[in-house]
């Protein structure tokens, strides 16, 4: 069994709901990119607005397999 599948089956997953206006699917594309990039053994940080101290944020994506996006789906209107 692959490590990613093993980890995903062994840990409880959270479900979130986001309601937004995003006509160009920018957030959806970002989440899909995170999903494809966040692999076991690949840790990285996501940095938001690094040039603005009021809005700067840094978020760690842990490559040990604990960060896992199982599915991303845009709901029809």
N, C-alpha and C positions, 0 to 999 in steps of 0.2 A: 504494500500500500504506500502511495506517495505521502511524504511528510505533510504537505499542504492539506491533503484530503484527511489525513489522520487528525491533524490539529483542528480542522474545521468541524469534524464530527465529535470531537472530545470537549469542545468549549461551547457554552451557551452563547447564542447570538442575540444582539439587541436589534430592535427594529425602530427606525425613526421615520417621521413623516415631515416633509418640507413642502410648504405651499409658497410658490413664488411666481414672479413674472420674469421670464428669461427667454425672450423671443429667439435669441441666437444659440440657445442651449449651452451657454458657457459653463455654468455650474455642472450640468450633466456631463459635459465633456471633461471637465476637471476631475469629477468623481470616477469616470470611466478610465481616465489616465492613471489615477491613483490605484484603481483596481488592477490594472495591467502591470503597473510598476512595482507594487508592494509584494514582492516575492520573498520567500524564505531565503535569508542570507543577504537581503538587500535593504539596509536601513538608510533612511535619508530624512531631511527636514524639509518642510514646506514653509516658505517664508512669505508672509503677506505684507505688502506695502512697507518695505524696509526703509524707505526714505521719509516716512512720516511717523514721527514718534507717537503721535496721538492714536494711530491706527496700526502700528507695527505689531506683528504677531509671528511667532515661530512655533511650529507644531511638528513633533517627532513621529515618524512612522517607523515602527520597530520591525526589523527584518528577521526576528527570531520566530516568526510565524504567528504571533499573537494578534497582529493587525491583519484583519482579513475582511474584505468586502465580498460577500457571497453573491449578491445580485444588486443590480441597479436597473430600475425600470421607470420610464416616464409613462404616466397614466394618460389615457386619452381624455380629452375634454368632454 
